[in-house]
């Protein structure tokens, strides 16, 4: 029994749980919950049948798990806020299309950068091979002159 307890304790202590979780309570507000042992989380109570749904929106959606980096946390919150704004905007389809286009262009740039790095490496390898061949030709020429 003690062995099972220590094994489960070891497994639980070796797991890597996220330290922060970004959630969206409604499209206009992003909340960050920081996890710790002594921290309690207050989640809004559900709306009952007699309450107006306009007072508290019923949606509770997990946006994503954020890292402990404040920069990444800010970027995630900004993206979530922009997505919330897109839902309100009548031109959101056009904006979403432009965002997809930007994403594809970024991927294309990354692809060509990788190809550039590959061909740069190939060119360096070719230069090294050429240098090696020149040295061998030079040695052979000296050897031929020496024999004459």
N, C-alpha and C positions, 0 to 999 in steps of 0.2 A: 504494500500500500504506500509506504513512504517512498519507494522507488518510483512509483507512478506519479506521485505528487511532485517529486523533484524533477522528473522528466518533463512533466507538463509545465512546471515553473520555468525550466530551462528553455523550453520551446517558446513560451510566451515572452520571456525576456530577450530571446534572440530575434524575435520578429521586429521588423522595422515599420512602425506605424507612422502615418503622416502627422506632422506637427500642426498643420493648419488646414482648414477646409473652407473654401469659399462657397457660400450658398446665396441663392437669390430668393428673398422673401416676396418681392414683387418686382416688376420691371423697372421701378425707379430707385431701388435701394439694394446695395450689395453689403453683406455682412461677413466679417471674418471671425471664425471661431478658432482660438488658439488652444491647443490641447495641452493639458498638464494634469498631474494627479489630483491636485487640490482645487481644480477649476470646475465650477458647475456651469452648465449651459442652460439658459432660459429660452425655451422654444415657445412661441406664441400659442395660446390655447386654440383649439379648433373652433370654427364658427358653428354655432348651433342653429337650428331651424328658425328661431325667432329673430336672429340678428341679421342685419343688412350685410350683404356681401360687399357693399361699397366701403364699409368701414375697414374691413380687413380682407384683402384678396385671398382666396383660398389656395392659390398655388404655392407650393413649396418645392423648389427644384434645385438639385445639386448642380452647380455650374462646373466645378472641377476641383481637384486637389492642388493646392499651391505649395511651392517649396518654401523653405524658411527665409529665402532671400527676399528682402523688402522690394527690390527692383522688380523681380518676377511677380511678386504679389501685386504691386501697383499696375504692372502691365496687364495682369489677368483681370483686375478690377476695371481697368479702362476698357478692355475688350468687352467685358460683360455689360458695361454701361453703354458702349456703342451699339451692341446687339439689342439692348433694350430700346434705345432710341430708334433703331432701324425698324422695330416692330410698329412704331407710331408713324413713321414717315411714309407718305404715299409713294414716294420714289424709291422705297426700300429695295424693290426688285432690281432697279438700275444700279443702285449702290452695291447690292450683293453681287451682281454681275461684274461690276468693276473690281470688287475685292477678289473675285475668282480670277479675273484677268491678271491682276497684280500678283497673285499667288503663283499662277502659271508662269508669268514672266520671271519671277524670282527663281523658280525651279529651273527654268531654261538657262538663266545666268549661271546658276550653280553647275548645271550640266556642262556648259562651255568652259567654266573655270576648271572643272575636273579634267576635261579633255586637254585644256591648255597645259595643266600640270603634267599630264601624261606625256604629251608631245615634247614638252621641255625636257623631261627625263630621258625620252628617247633620243633627243638631239644631243644631250650631254653624253649619253652612252655612245652614240655614233662618233662624237668628237674624241672620246677616250680610245675607241677602237681605231680610228684614223691615226691618232698619235702613236699607238702601239704598232700599227703596221708601218708607219714611217720609220720608227726606231729599228724594226726588224729589217727593213729594206736598207737602211743605212749600215747596219752590221754586215749584211750580206755583201753590200758594195765594198766595204772595207776588207772583208775576207777575200773577195775576188781580187782586189788590188794587191793584197798581201801575197797571194799565191802567184801572181804574175811576176 
